[in-house]
Amino acid sequence: MTASPDDVPSDYRHIRYIGYDRTGIDWNRKLSKDIQKTLQQVLLRLKDLNDAQYEPFESDDTNEWNSEEKETIARAMNLGMKFQPDPRSLSHALMRCMVCYVMLDRRDGPVTEWGAAVACLLNEKVHMLINEQQKGHCLRMRSVFFDIYASHAFYVDYLYDSKVLPMYTRQELWRYLRDEFCGQCFEPHIRYVQENFDHDRFNVDQDQYYSLGSLPQERNPICCRDNFYVADISDVYFNEARGEHYYRIDGLLPPWLLGAQPIPDENHWLADWGQKQQRFQIGDTVKFKVKKVYEPKKYDHIDKARNITFSQIEIVSRA
């Protein structure tokens, strides 16, 4: 039995444990580092045991790239792209560009220089969407997963300060960031993270953000832009008896507008009183101004629904 992060048991009869004190300062960061050290030692041990299965990394032969792929790589190099394959596993790599780094993973085969170049150009697109003057907002691209069965995926964090609301909805970010390179599609996966930007320990690039399973966000936040609330339509209900439509928004209005914290499983609906004609559909993005907020209520088709009356509403983009 051992507690040293630099020591890894040599077989199943040994146990490696990690001790930590949750009352200590930065206990989670220390625990994370110890776990990373242990995993690194495990990987090195596996490499030693299976050295025959590992081949040294060889640089891509640029003669194999077509003109479009070469142009993609050249654009990324002009942005200062640094490509670092993982010597222990060629299906993993690290791309550095524009003061941030992006983890690269591939389902089958090695991560290529072209793949790193695509990640660099996607990162540039993410980086340019929100500028430094927009205080309390930050977009960071964390990783790219190159698949062989479906569209490739890249993962983006929208970090926003607790004093503000995000500016862009999930659908808006998906429409803007989704891209295609050399006939291959790359689709964004957005995670919203509320933080305290004024905290002295806040860092947009801390390690925990690079774990897809960390910082789960149960609900998307409502967005605000140009004095309008902005939201995606996630459901539509037509009340035949009253002859009017209701539109569920993806997210909840902020507590200061509700006058209280939302209850578990609460859901918000834009009530289009007396409107028989359906104006919006699922996936549309709308902006609106709130006139009145009703208390949550149970209906035949749904529970804990809160109706919202709006004074203005406009379509931002169609599904």
C-alpha positions, 0 to 999 in steps of 0.5 A: 500500500502506498500514498506517494503520487510518484509510486504506482503499484506493480500488480493487482495485489497493491493498492494506491490511495490518495489522502486529502483534507477538504477543510484545507486551502485549495484541497481540490487543486491538490487532489487534482494534481495528485490524481494527475500525477498518479495517472501519468505514472500509470501511463508510463508504467503501461508504456514500459510494459507495452513498449512494442506497441508504441511507435515514435511520432513522425512528422506529417509528410506535407506532400500528402496534403491536398491544396485545400489542406495545405492552405488550412495548415498555412493559415493556422501557422500564420496564427502561431499554432504550436502542435504537440502530439502525446508521445504515449498515445498518438490519438491525443495531442495538444494545440497551442494558439492565441494564449490558450491551449486545446486538447485534441483527441481522435477515435481512430489513428493519430491526430494530424497536423491538419487536425491541429490546424482546424482546431486552431482556426476554430479557436480563432473563431471562438476567440473573436466572438467576444472581445475584451471590452465585453466585461464579465464574458469569456469564451474558451475552446477546450477540446476537439474530438475527431470522429469517424462515425459522425460529425467532429465535435469541439467543446466550448465554455461560455464563462460569465460573471455572476453579475451579468447574463450571457449574451448568446444562446446555445442555438446562436452559438451553434449557428455561428461556430459550426463550420466545415473544413475540407468537406468535414463538419465540426459541430460545437458543444456549448457549456455555460459556467457562472463564475466570480470574475473578481475572485483572486483565484479565478482563472479561465484556463484552470485544469477543471474546465478541461474535464467534460464531466466537471462543472455540470450545468443543469439548466441553460441561463437566459441571455440578455442583449441590447436591453432584451432578454434572448432565448431559444424556443424549446417547446410549443403548446397550443391551448385549443379551448382558449385558442392561443399559443405558449412558447417554452424558453430554454432557460429561466428568467433571473431570480431578481425578475422572479422575486425569488429563486426558481423551484426545482423543475420550474419551466418558463413559457411566453404566453401569446394571449389570444394568438391562434396563429403560431408565430415561432417553432422549436429551435427559433431564437427570440428576443423579448421584454417582460411585462408580467411574471406569473406564479408557477402553476400545474396544468394538465399537460405540465407542472411547475410552469410559469407564464410570462407576459411580454410587451415586445417580442421579435424573432432573432433567427429561425431554426 
